[in-house]
């Protein structure tokens, strides 16, 4: 029998503290009007100082486990997509394993920036349809507030904290991941385009690096914007071709939630009407690897994504990395 990888349950968790655009007006030279017009963001969630990515991820994972009606010991692998790991090592996935009591799992992190969750889904799909695994937990989780320079108005208004999780399970029913595609282009592995220079083996964190904010996000927003608007439609079209599915058949498009203008441009280029494009960037900002899974979980809970629906997820991020997944729920 042919095997498929289906989304058996999802969960998401956002910290309670809300940071509004008006709050940011008191921190940097910006305005609510500028942020809304250029990004569509109204507010974002901020984790407390003592909260790490695994804490948010454990909350989200517990909900996904509950919604999938499984026991944590059924999980055979944990993949956590994040660029804000609790520690360089052990992996955040190992902390999540401890937090949810998934004693039978192997665990590792995926570093693919904002595309990380779809990298995880792609891997889970391959491992499940090959017959090697039956149940994999895929998480996208970030605590961006710890890597943002709160004095840099170019970046600090854009990001937020949060986590989402999915239980991916083997099934013989033709549903779940219909087609998946991930890609990257290391020619854009440019720390000034998008990245954090200090904290790795190239440039350890020194007091000089801290003085120059090199342990915080650097970004050329205009260039990233142009790349996102080009790469996401290309990635989405690739999975549609792979699955031989027309864009008209899509019930819901969930693009990476970085900026409302990018989201709308991606929908327009693909020819997806606005009412079929999911948006929550206004509430949470860019939660990097977590955006698409938080959005999918919300859409399912709101009834915007129902059993049988065709949902198209598409992301891009630093690396550059990108990915797209077509799901039949
Ligand atoms: N408030 C007020 N003014 C600001 C702010 C702010 N928060 N930030 C920048 N400006 C100013 C700039 O200094 C600039 O002023 P200048 O003309 O005097 O130099 C002016 O606003 C316009 O700046 P632009 O960069 O041209 O503005 P743009 O319309 O491109 O919007 C933005 C900037 C929102 C960053 C946009 O380029 C964007 O969203 N880019 C994509 C970012 C993104 O998707 N990042 C995802 C990263 S994914 C990952 O892997 C983590």
Boltz pocket constraint, residues with backbone or C-beta under 6 A from the ligand:
constraints:
  - pocket:
      binder: B
      contacts: [[A, 29], [A, 30], [A, 31], [A, 34], [A, 35], [A, 38], [A, 39], [A, 113], [A, 114], [A, 115], [A, 153], [A, 154], [A, 155], [A, 157], [A, 194], [A, 220], [A, 221], [A, 222], [A, 223], [A, 224], [A, 225], [A, 228], [A, 258], [A, 259], [A, 286], [A, 288], [A, 316], [A, 317], [A, 318]]
      max_distance: 6.0
